[in-house]
Amino acid sequence: MVVDRMGDAALDRLFQAFADATRRDIVARVTDREYSVSGLAALYAMSFAAVQKHVAVLERASLITKEKRGREQIVRAHHEGLGRARQLLDEYEVIWRHRAARIADILAED
């Protein structure tokens, strides 16, 4: 299971990254195409530095990658990291569906 292979710190970084609406939006945008950090910053009502911080959180969670291209930092989706996140969430879904089914079985016994 991905849950077992990822350490607590990696799981915390992943869930912290997805906990913020702006970061979720950035991930959605860069899965379709790459953006410069300044291009991303133009899309949000916040400072360039704030967008840089969001990008850094996503990069630490391995959801995006940054590449220096000339004077710009280019942001794109890290498909392997996103795949691990999807697999992790799929595993949690199986766990919780099993638990919900078990609860339903217990309630049906009465």
Biotite code that builds the C-alpha atoms (Angstrom):
import biotite.structure as struc

atoms = struc.array([
    struc.Atom([0.000, 0.000, 0.000], chain_id="A", res_id=1, res_name="MET", atom_name="CA", element="C"),
    struc.Atom([1.095, 3.547, -0.720], chain_id="A", res_id=2, res_name="VAL", atom_name="CA", element="C"),
    struc.Atom([0.047, 4.497, 2.808], chain_id="A", res_id=3, res_name="VAL", atom_name="CA", element="C"),
    struc.Atom([2.611, 2.063, 4.205], chain_id="A", res_id=4, res_name="ASP", atom_name="CA", element="C"),
    struc.Atom([5.363, 3.138, 1.792], chain_id="A", res_id=5, res_name="ARG", atom_name="CA", element="C"),
    struc.Atom([4.978, 6.869, 2.422], chain_id="A", res_id=6, res_name="MET", atom_name="CA", element="C"),
    struc.Atom([6.304, 8.173, 5.688], chain_id="A", res_id=7, res_name="GLY", atom_name="CA", element="C"),
    struc.Atom([4.243, 10.358, 7.979], chain_id="A", res_id=8, res_name="ASP", atom_name="CA", element="C"),
    struc.Atom([6.122, 13.476, 6.879], chain_id="A", res_id=9, res_name="ALA", atom_name="CA", element="C"),
    struc.Atom([5.386, 12.792, 3.189], chain_id="A", res_id=10, res_name="ALA", atom_name="CA", element="C"),
    struc.Atom([1.711, 12.179, 3.950], chain_id="A", res_id=11, res_name="LEU", atom_name="CA", element="C"),
    struc.Atom([1.547, 15.408, 5.959], chain_id="A", res_id=12, res_name="ASP", atom_name="CA", element="C"),
    struc.Atom([3.126, 17.366, 3.071], chain_id="A", res_id=13, res_name="ARG", atom_name="CA", element="C"),
    struc.Atom([0.640, 15.869, 0.612], chain_id="A", res_id=14, res_name="LEU", atom_name="CA", element="C"),
    struc.Atom([-2.453, 16.624, 2.688], chain_id="A", res_id=15, res_name="PHE", atom_name="CA", element="C"),
    struc.Atom([-1.127, 20.080, 3.602], chain_id="A", res_id=16, res_name="GLN", atom_name="CA", element="C"),
    struc.Atom([-0.651, 20.811, -0.091], chain_id="A", res_id=17, res_name="ALA", atom_name="CA", element="C"),
    struc.Atom([-4.219, 19.785, -0.964], chain_id="A", res_id=18, res_name="PHE", atom_name="CA", element="C"),
    struc.Atom([-5.694, 21.572, 2.069], chain_id="A", res_id=19, res_name="ALA", atom_name="CA", element="C"),
    struc.Atom([-5.576, 24.966, 0.362], chain_id="A", res_id=20, res_name="ASP", atom_name="CA", element="C"),
    struc.Atom([-7.929, 25.978, -2.478], chain_id="A", res_id=21, res_name="ALA", atom_name="CA", element="C"),
    struc.Atom([-5.285, 28.060, -4.266], chain_id="A", res_id=22, res_name="THR", atom_name="CA", element="C"),
    struc.Atom([-2.853, 25.140, -4.288], chain_id="A", res_id=23, res_name="ARG", atom_name="CA", element="C"),
    struc.Atom([-5.548, 22.789, -5.601], chain_id="A", res_id=24, res_name="ARG", atom_name="CA", element="C"),
    struc.Atom([-6.270, 25.322, -8.345], chain_id="A", res_id=25, res_name="ASP", atom_name="CA", element="C"),
    struc.Atom([-2.584, 25.624, -9.239], chain_id="A", res_id=26, res_name="ILE", atom_name="CA", element="C"),
    struc.Atom([-2.332, 21.832, -9.545], chain_id="A", res_id=27, res_name="VAL", atom_name="CA", element="C"),
    struc.Atom([-5.412, 21.747, -11.776], chain_id="A", res_id=28, res_name="ALA", atom_name="CA", element="C"),
    struc.Atom([-4.003, 24.486, -14.008], chain_id="A", res_id=29, res_name="ARG", atom_name="CA", element="C"),
    struc.Atom([-0.546, 22.992, -14.436], chain_id="A", res_id=30, res_name="VAL", atom_name="CA", element="C"),
    struc.Atom([-1.910, 19.558, -15.314], chain_id="A", res_id=31, res_name="THR", atom_name="CA", element="C"),
    struc.Atom([-3.254, 21.120, -18.527], chain_id="A", res_id=32, res_name="ASP", atom_name="CA", element="C"),
    struc.Atom([-0.204, 23.201, -19.415], chain_id="A", res_id=33, res_name="ARG", atom_name="CA", element="C"),
    struc.Atom([2.942, 24.675, -17.932], chain_id="A", res_id=34, res_name="GLU", atom_name="CA", element="C"),
    struc.Atom([3.029, 28.155, -16.430], chain_id="A", res_id=35, res_name="TYR", atom_name="CA", element="C"),
    struc.Atom([5.733, 30.490, -15.257], chain_id="A", res_id=36, res_name="SER", atom_name="CA", element="C"),
    struc.Atom([5.468, 31.448, -11.604], chain_id="A", res_id=37, res_name="VAL", atom_name="CA", element="C"),
    struc.Atom([4.810, 35.030, -12.696], chain_id="A", res_id=38, res_name="SER", atom_name="CA", element="C"),
    struc.Atom([2.080, 33.768, -15.047], chain_id="A", res_id=39, res_name="GLY", atom_name="CA", element="C"),
    struc.Atom([0.456, 31.942, -12.144], chain_id="A", res_id=40, res_name="LEU", atom_name="CA", element="C"),
    struc.Atom([0.791, 35.003, -9.922], chain_id="A", res_id=41, res_name="ALA", atom_name="CA", element="C"),
    struc.Atom([-1.147, 37.069, -12.464], chain_id="A", res_id=42, res_name="ALA", atom_name="CA", element="C"),
    struc.Atom([-4.126, 34.723, -12.015], chain_id="A", res_id=43, res_name="LEU", atom_name="CA", element="C"),
    struc.Atom([-4.580, 35.298, -8.281], chain_id="A", res_id=44, res_name="TYR", atom_name="CA", element="C"),
    struc.Atom([-5.412, 38.308, -6.120], chain_id="A", res_id=45, res_name="ALA", atom_name="CA", element="C"),
    struc.Atom([-2.281, 37.881, -4.032], chain_id="A", res_id=46, res_name="MET", atom_name="CA", element="C"),
    struc.Atom([1.344, 38.877, -4.163], chain_id="A", res_id=47, res_name="SER", atom_name="CA", element="C"),
    struc.Atom([3.952, 37.161, -6.293], chain_id="A", res_id=48, res_name="PHE", atom_name="CA", element="C"),
    struc.Atom([5.684, 36.065, -3.067], chain_id="A", res_id=49, res_name="ALA", atom_name="CA", element="C"),
    struc.Atom([2.481, 34.407, -1.826], chain_id="A", res_id=50, res_name="ALA", atom_name="CA", element="C"),
    struc.Atom([2.147, 32.445, -5.070], chain_id="A", res_id=51, res_name="VAL", atom_name="CA", element="C"),
    struc.Atom([5.821, 31.455, -4.798], chain_id="A", res_id=52, res_name="GLN", atom_name="CA", element="C"),
    struc.Atom([5.114, 30.052, -1.331], chain_id="A", res_id=53, res_name="LYS", atom_name="CA", element="C"),
    struc.Atom([2.155, 28.042, -2.630], chain_id="A", res_id=54, res_name="HIS", atom_name="CA", element="C"),
    struc.Atom([4.340, 26.686, -5.438], chain_id="A", res_id=55, res_name="VAL", atom_name="CA", element="C"),
    struc.Atom([7.033, 25.735, -2.911], chain_id="A", res_id=56, res_name="ALA", atom_name="CA", element="C"),
    struc.Atom([4.507, 23.783, -0.815], chain_id="A", res_id=57, res_name="VAL", atom_name="CA", element="C"),
    struc.Atom([3.352, 21.899, -3.916], chain_id="A", res_id=58, res_name="LEU", atom_name="CA", element="C"),
    struc.Atom([6.922, 21.199, -4.960], chain_id="A", res_id=59, res_name="GLU", atom_name="CA", element="C"),
    struc.Atom([7.816, 19.815, -1.503], chain_id="A", res_id=60, res_name="ARG", atom_name="CA", element="C"),
    struc.Atom([4.791, 17.508, -1.792], chain_id="A", res_id=61, res_name="ALA", atom_name="CA", element="C"),
    struc.Atom([6.090, 16.295, -5.208], chain_id="A", res_id=62, res_name="SER", atom_name="CA", element="C"),
    struc.Atom([2.910, 17.415, -6.970], chain_id="A", res_id=63, res_name="LEU", atom_name="CA", element="C"),
    struc.Atom([4.649, 19.862, -9.307], chain_id="A", res_id=64, res_name="ILE", atom_name="CA", element="C"),
    struc.Atom([8.131, 20.519, -10.621], chain_id="A", res_id=65, res_name="THR", atom_name="CA", element="C"),
    struc.Atom([9.901, 23.804, -11.346], chain_id="A", res_id=66, res_name="LYS", atom_name="CA", element="C"),
    struc.Atom([12.475, 24.337, -14.061], chain_id="A", res_id=67, res_name="GLU", atom_name="CA", element="C"),
    struc.Atom([14.530, 27.456, -14.582], chain_id="A", res_id=68, res_name="LYS", atom_name="CA", element="C"),
    struc.Atom([14.155, 28.647, -18.157], chain_id="A", res_id=69, res_name="ARG", atom_name="CA", element="C"),
    struc.Atom([16.043, 31.859, -18.718], chain_id="A", res_id=70, res_name="GLY", atom_name="CA", element="C"),
    struc.Atom([14.828, 34.314, -16.102], chain_id="A", res_id=71, res_name="ARG", atom_name="CA", element="C"),
    struc.Atom([11.607, 32.423, -15.435], chain_id="A", res_id=72, res_name="GLU", atom_name="CA", element="C"),
    struc.Atom([10.695, 29.481, -13.246], chain_id="A", res_id=73, res_name="GLN", atom_name="CA", element="C"),
    struc.Atom([8.431, 27.137, -15.222], chain_id="A", res_id=74, res_name="ILE", atom_name="CA", element="C"),
    struc.Atom([5.911, 25.095, -13.233], chain_id="A", res_id=75, res_name="VAL", atom_name="CA", element="C"),
    struc.Atom([4.429, 21.849, -14.504], chain_id="A", res_id=76, res_name="ARG", atom_name="CA", element="C"),
    struc.Atom([2.616, 18.880, -13.022], chain_id="A", res_id=77, res_name="ALA", atom_name="CA", element="C"),
    struc.Atom([4.741, 16.092, -11.596], chain_id="A", res_id=78, res_name="HIS", atom_name="CA", element="C"),
    struc.Atom([2.703, 13.203, -12.983], chain_id="A", res_id=79, res_name="HIS", atom_name="CA", element="C"),
    struc.Atom([4.439, 10.534, -10.924], chain_id="A", res_id=80, res_name="GLU", atom_name="CA", element="C"),
    struc.Atom([3.740, 12.439, -7.709], chain_id="A", res_id=81, res_name="GLY", atom_name="CA", element="C"),
    struc.Atom([0.139, 13.065, -8.728], chain_id="A", res_id=82, res_name="LEU", atom_name="CA", element="C"),
    struc.Atom([-0.209, 9.359, -9.520], chain_id="A", res_id=83, res_name="GLY", atom_name="CA", element="C"),
    struc.Atom([1.021, 8.449, -6.039], chain_id="A", res_id=84, res_name="ARG", atom_name="CA", element="C"),
    struc.Atom([-1.467, 10.913, -4.531], chain_id="A", res_id=85, res_name="ALA", atom_name="CA", element="C"),
    struc.Atom([-4.302, 9.401, -6.573], chain_id="A", res_id=86, res_name="ARG", atom_name="CA", element="C"),
    struc.Atom([-3.277, 5.895, -5.556], chain_id="A", res_id=87, res_name="GLN", atom_name="CA", element="C"),
    struc.Atom([-3.114, 6.941, -1.914], chain_id="A", res_id=88, res_name="LEU", atom_name="CA", element="C"),
    struc.Atom([-6.597, 8.447, -2.025], chain_id="A", res_id=89, res_name="LEU", atom_name="CA", element="C"),
    struc.Atom([-7.912, 5.348, -3.812], chain_id="A", res_id=90, res_name="ASP", atom_name="CA", element="C"),
    struc.Atom([-6.504, 3.199, -1.002], chain_id="A", res_id=91, res_name="GLU", atom_name="CA", element="C"),
    struc.Atom([-8.153, 5.390, 1.629], chain_id="A", res_id=92, res_name="TYR", atom_name="CA", element="C"),
    struc.Atom([-11.429, 5.088, -0.270], chain_id="A", res_id=93, res_name="GLU", atom_name="CA", element="C"),
    struc.Atom([-11.211, 1.278, -0.123], chain_id="A", res_id=94, res_name="VAL", atom_name="CA", element="C"),
    struc.Atom([-10.436, 1.386, 3.604], chain_id="A", res_id=95, res_name="ILE", atom_name="CA", element="C"),
    struc.Atom([-13.370, 3.685, 4.394], chain_id="A", res_id=96, res_name="TRP", atom_name="CA", element="C"),
    struc.Atom([-15.815, 1.815, 2.140], chain_id="A", res_id=97, res_name="ARG", atom_name="CA", element="C"),
    struc.Atom([-14.856, -1.408, 3.922], chain_id="A", res_id=98, res_name="HIS", atom_name="CA", element="C"),
    struc.Atom([-15.387, 0.235, 7.316], chain_id="A", res_id=99, res_name="ARG", atom_name="CA", element="C"),
    struc.Atom([-18.751, 1.668, 6.276], chain_id="A", res_id=100, res_name="ALA", atom_name="CA", element="C"),
    struc.Atom([-19.853, -1.741, 4.993], chain_id="A", res_id=101, res_name="ALA", atom_name="CA", element="C"),
    struc.Atom([-18.763, -3.344, 8.250], chain_id="A", res_id=102, res_name="ARG", atom_name="CA", element="C"),
    struc.Atom([-20.769, -0.789, 10.258], chain_id="A", res_id=103, res_name="ILE", atom_name="CA", element="C"),
    struc.Atom([-23.813, -1.496, 8.060], chain_id="A", res_id=104, res_name="ALA", atom_name="CA", element="C"),
    struc.Atom([-23.372, -5.236, 8.719], chain_id="A", res_id=105, res_name="ASP", atom_name="CA", element="C"),
    struc.Atom([-23.171, -4.668, 12.458], chain_id="A", res_id=106, res_name="ILE", atom_name="CA", element="C"),
    struc.Atom([-26.291, -2.486, 12.428], chain_id="A", res_id=107, res_name="LEU", atom_name="CA", element="C"),
    struc.Atom([-28.156, -5.063, 10.332], chain_id="A", res_id=108, res_name="ALA", atom_name="CA", element="C"),
    struc.Atom([-27.456, -7.767, 12.933], chain_id="A", res_id=109, res_name="GLU", atom_name="CA", element="C"),
    struc.Atom([-29.750, -6.091, 15.485], chain_id="A", res_id=110, res_name="ASP", atom_name="CA", element="C"),
])
